[in-house]
Amino acid sequence: MRLAGKIALVSGGASGIGRAEAVLFAAEGAAVMIGDLQEPQASEVVDEIVSAGGRASFVKLDVRDAMAWEEAVSATESEFGPVTVLGNNAGTNFRVGWEEQTVEMWQTVLDVNLSGTYNGIRAAVPSMRKAGGGSIINIASSAALKQGGGGPAYATSKTAVVGLSRNAALAHAGDNIRVNALCPGHVDTPFIRGSQPHSENTWDTDIANPDNYARRMERQPLAIGRLQSGEDIAYGALFLASDESSTVTGATIAIDGGSTLL
């Protein structure tokens, strides 16, 4: 029970890394509020956690909306108490290059990946101050550590998340609030499999290409016989959420199967 007594707000908790994070946090003793737009899927996660003896609830959350974040924090406080762990997981991408990317695509990715992360930090900090401190875990990407890897909007947004995390870590260190960034590599999630829609389901991409999994395997040198799972990343988040990492802040941690070595 490494998170006994912790209260976690997890964005993007209905699927992928966020879902794995929410389930693991609850199994380790945290009360978990899942914030997501996918209400049916999020409800399934809540049921899974509660059935296993954990505590969880759901709040509808569009991470692009600063007011929605404040309402999510308020709902968490009302149900469980002040937030002590924030998992900033919600993200999106359009797998296109410069020629295909539109201004609308660019703005959507930055609104979700970067502004959504900023909104979460901004809303959670006052609650964490009430609790005497906390841990904020932002999901960046191995694309932030490579030399220009990823689509233009995605690479830019995730690189900016690293910078934002470091800035927030310094700004809130005096509040005993730690802020760190995890950089996953190629993770086998519904988004990769093509079974999860983009925000507002506006554009099609090639992410559901049947050869996509094989291509990603070629870009992950660690010989584990599979792509990374959401659980692989969630265990890194668990460390950062727990008191085991009580002096870790402003860190950028790659959990990428060695993909940034290529």
C-alpha positions as CSV (number, residue, x, y, z in Angstrom):
1,M,0.0,0.0,0.0
2,R,2.6,2.5,-1.2
3,L,-0.1,5.2,-1.7
4,A,-2.1,4.7,1.5
5,G,-3.8,8.0,2.4
6,K,-3.1,9.6,-1.0
7,I,-5.9,11.2,-3.0
8,A,-5.2,11.1,-6.8
9,L,-6.9,13.0,-9.6
10,V,-6.0,11.2,-12.9
11,S,-6.8,12.8,-16.2
12,G,-7.3,10.5,-19.2
13,G,-8.1,7.8,-16.8
14,A,-10.6,6.0,-19.0
15,S,-8.0,4.2,-21.2
16,G,-4.4,3.7,-22.0
17,I,-1.7,4.9,-19.6
18,G,-4.2,6.8,-17.5
19,R,-6.4,3.8,-16.9
20,A,-3.4,1.7,-15.9
21,E,-2.3,4.5,-13.6
22,A,-5.7,4.8,-11.9
23,V,-6.0,1.1,-11.3
24,L,-2.5,0.8,-9.9
25,F,-2.8,3.8,-7.7
26,A,-6.1,2.5,-6.2
27,A,-4.5,-1.0,-5.7
28,E,-1.7,0.7,-3.8
29,G,-4.2,2.5,-1.4
30,A,-5.0,5.8,-3.1
31,A,-8.5,7.2,-3.5
32,V,-8.8,8.0,-7.2
33,M,-10.9,10.5,-9.1
34,I,-10.9,9.7,-12.8
35,G,-11.3,12.7,-15.1
36,D,-12.2,12.0,-18.7
37,L,-14.6,12.8,-21.5
38,Q,-15.2,9.1,-22.2
39,E,-17.8,8.5,-19.5
40,P,-18.8,4.9,-20.3
41,Q,-15.2,3.7,-20.3
42,A,-14.3,5.7,-17.2
43,S,-17.3,4.2,-15.4
44,E,-15.9,0.7,-16.2
45,V,-12.6,1.7,-14.6
46,V,-14.4,2.9,-11.5
47,D,-16.3,-0.3,-11.3
48,E,-13.1,-2.4,-11.7
49,I,-11.4,-0.4,-8.9
50,V,-14.4,-0.6,-6.5
51,S,-15.0,-4.3,-7.2
52,A,-11.4,-4.9,-6.1
53,G,-12.0,-3.1,-2.9
54,G,-10.6,0.3,-3.8
55,R,-12.1,3.8,-3.8
56,A,-12.8,5.6,-7.1
57,S,-15.2,8.0,-8.7
58,F,-15.6,9.8,-12.0
59,V,-15.8,13.4,-13.1
60,K,-16.3,14.6,-16.6
61,L,-13.3,16.6,-17.6
62,D,-12.2,18.3,-20.8
63,V,-8.6,19.2,-20.0
64,R,-8.7,22.2,-22.4
65,D,-11.2,23.9,-20.1
66,A,-9.6,25.6,-17.1
67,M,-13.0,25.9,-15.3
68,A,-13.6,22.1,-15.8
69,W,-10.3,21.4,-14.1
70,E,-11.3,23.6,-11.1
71,E,-14.6,21.7,-10.9
72,A,-12.8,18.4,-11.1
73,V,-10.5,19.4,-8.2
74,S,-13.6,20.6,-6.2
75,A,-15.4,17.3,-6.9
76,T,-12.3,15.4,-5.7
77,E,-12.1,17.4,-2.5
78,S,-15.8,16.9,-1.8
79,E,-15.6,13.2,-2.3
80,F,-12.2,12.3,-0.9
81,G,-10.4,15.4,0.4
82,P,-7.6,17.6,-1.0
83,V,-5.7,16.4,-4.0
84,T,-2.2,15.0,-3.2
85,V,-1.4,13.3,-6.5
86,L,-2.1,14.6,-10.0
87,G,-1.7,12.4,-13.0
88,N,-1.7,14.5,-16.1
89,N,-2.2,11.9,-18.8
90,A,-4.8,13.2,-21.3
91,G,-3.3,13.7,-24.8
92,T,-3.9,13.5,-28.5
93,N,-2.0,13.5,-31.7
94,F,-2.4,13.5,-35.5
95,R,0.3,11.4,-37.2
96,V,1.0,13.8,-40.1
97,G,4.0,15.7,-41.3
98,W,4.4,19.4,-42.0
99,E,2.7,19.3,-45.4
100,E,-0.5,17.5,-44.1
101,Q,-0.8,19.2,-40.7
102,T,-3.4,22.0,-40.6
103,V,-3.5,25.0,-38.3
104,E,-6.5,23.4,-36.6
105,M,-4.6,20.2,-36.0
106,W,-1.7,22.1,-34.5
107,Q,-4.0,24.0,-32.2
108,T,-5.9,20.9,-31.1
109,V,-2.8,19.1,-30.1
110,L,-1.3,22.0,-28.2
111,D,-4.6,22.7,-26.5
112,V,-4.9,19.1,-25.2
113,N,-1.3,18.2,-24.6
114,L,0.2,21.5,-23.3
115,S,-2.6,23.7,-22.2
116,G,-4.4,20.7,-20.7
117,T,-1.3,19.9,-18.6
118,Y,-0.9,23.6,-17.5
119,N,-4.6,23.8,-16.6
120,G,-4.2,20.7,-14.4
121,I,-1.2,22.0,-12.5
122,R,-2.9,25.4,-12.0
123,A,-6.0,23.8,-10.6
124,A,-4.3,21.2,-8.4
125,V,-1.7,23.4,-6.7
126,P,-4.2,25.2,-4.3
127,S,-5.6,21.9,-3.2
128,M,-2.2,20.4,-2.7
129,R,-1.3,23.4,-0.5
130,K,-4.2,22.6,1.7
131,A,-2.8,19.1,2.1
132,G,0.7,20.3,2.9
133,G,2.2,19.1,-0.4
134,G,1.8,16.7,-3.3
135,S,3.1,15.2,-6.4
136,I,2.3,16.2,-10.0
137,I,3.2,13.6,-12.7
138,N,3.1,14.9,-16.3
139,I,3.2,12.6,-19.3
140,A,5.6,13.9,-21.9
141,S,7.1,11.6,-24.5
142,S,10.3,10.2,-25.8
143,A,9.6,12.5,-28.7
144,A,10.6,15.3,-26.3
145,L,14.1,13.7,-25.9
146,K,14.8,12.9,-29.6
147,Q,16.3,15.3,-32.1
148,G,13.2,16.4,-33.9
149,G,11.2,13.2,-33.6
150,G,7.5,13.0,-34.0
151,G,5.0,15.1,-35.8
152,P,5.5,18.9,-35.5
153,A,2.6,19.6,-33.1
154,Y,3.1,16.5,-31.0
155,A,6.9,16.9,-30.6
156,T,6.5,20.6,-29.8
157,S,3.8,20.0,-27.2
158,K,5.6,17.2,-25.4
159,T,8.9,19.1,-25.4
160,A,7.1,22.0,-23.9
161,V,5.6,19.7,-21.2
162,V,9.1,18.9,-20.1
163,G,9.9,22.6,-19.8
164,L,6.6,23.4,-18.1
165,S,7.3,20.6,-15.6
166,R,10.7,22.0,-14.6
167,N,9.3,25.5,-14.3
168,A,6.4,24.3,-12.1
169,A,8.8,22.2,-10.0
170,L,10.9,25.3,-9.1
171,A,7.9,27.5,-8.7
172,H,6.1,25.2,-6.2
173,A,9.1,23.6,-4.4
174,G,8.4,25.9,-1.4
175,D,4.9,24.4,-1.2
176,N,6.4,20.9,-0.9
177,I,4.8,20.1,-4.3
178,R,6.9,18.0,-6.6
179,V,6.5,18.1,-10.4
180,N,8.1,15.6,-12.7
181,A,7.8,14.4,-16.3
182,L,7.6,10.9,-17.6
183,C,8.7,10.2,-21.2
184,P,7.1,7.0,-22.5
185,G,8.3,5.4,-25.7
186,H,6.0,3.2,-27.9
187,V,3.2,2.1,-25.6
188,D,0.5,-0.4,-26.7
189,T,-2.7,1.6,-26.0
190,P,-6.1,1.9,-27.6
191,F,-4.8,5.1,-29.2
192,I,-2.0,3.1,-30.9
193,R,-4.3,0.3,-31.9
194,G,-6.7,2.8,-33.5
195,S,-9.7,2.0,-31.3
196,Q,-9.8,5.3,-29.5
197,P,-11.1,8.5,-31.3
198,H,-9.2,11.8,-31.3
199,S,-10.7,14.8,-29.6
200,E,-14.0,15.5,-31.3
201,N,-13.1,12.7,-33.8
202,T,-12.4,15.4,-36.4
203,W,-9.6,14.0,-38.5
204,D,-8.6,10.5,-39.7
205,T,-4.9,9.5,-39.3
206,D,-2.8,6.5,-40.3
207,I,-2.4,5.4,-36.6
208,A,-4.6,2.3,-37.2
209,N,-2.4,1.0,-40.0
210,P,-1.9,-2.8,-39.4
211,D,1.9,-2.4,-39.9
212,N,2.1,0.3,-37.2
213,Y,2.7,-2.1,-34.3
214,A,5.6,-3.8,-36.2
215,R,7.2,-0.5,-37.1
216,R,7.1,0.6,-33.5
217,M,8.6,-2.7,-32.3
218,E,11.6,-2.0,-34.6
219,R,12.0,1.3,-32.8
220,Q,12.2,-0.2,-29.4
221,P,15.5,-2.0,-28.9
222,L,14.9,-3.6,-25.5
223,A,14.2,-7.3,-26.2
224,I,11.0,-7.9,-24.2
225,G,9.1,-9.3,-27.1
226,R,6.3,-6.7,-27.0
227,L,5.7,-3.0,-27.0
228,Q,5.5,-1.2,-23.6
229,S,2.2,-1.5,-21.8
230,G,0.3,1.2,-19.9
231,E,1.3,-0.7,-16.7
232,D,5.0,-0.2,-17.5
233,I,4.5,3.6,-17.4
234,A,2.1,3.4,-14.5
235,Y,4.8,1.8,-12.3
236,G,7.0,4.8,-13.0
237,A,4.1,7.1,-12.0
238,L,3.6,5.1,-8.9
239,F,7.2,5.8,-7.8
240,L,6.7,9.5,-8.4
241,A,3.4,9.5,-6.5
242,S,4.8,7.7,-3.5
243,D,6.9,9.0,-0.6
244,E,9.8,6.9,-2.0
245,S,10.4,9.9,-4.4
246,S,10.1,12.5,-1.7
247,T,13.1,14.5,-2.9
248,V,12.6,13.9,-6.7
249,T,11.4,17.0,-8.5
250,G,12.0,18.7,-11.8
251,A,13.1,15.3,-13.2
252,T,12.5,14.0,-16.7
253,I,12.4,10.2,-16.7
254,A,12.4,8.1,-19.9
255,I,10.5,4.9,-19.7
256,D,10.9,4.0,-23.3
257,G,12.4,0.5,-23.9
258,G,15.5,2.3,-25.1
259,S,13.8,4.0,-28.0
260,T,15.7,7.3,-27.4
261,L,18.9,5.4,-27.9
262,L,18.2,5.0,-31.6
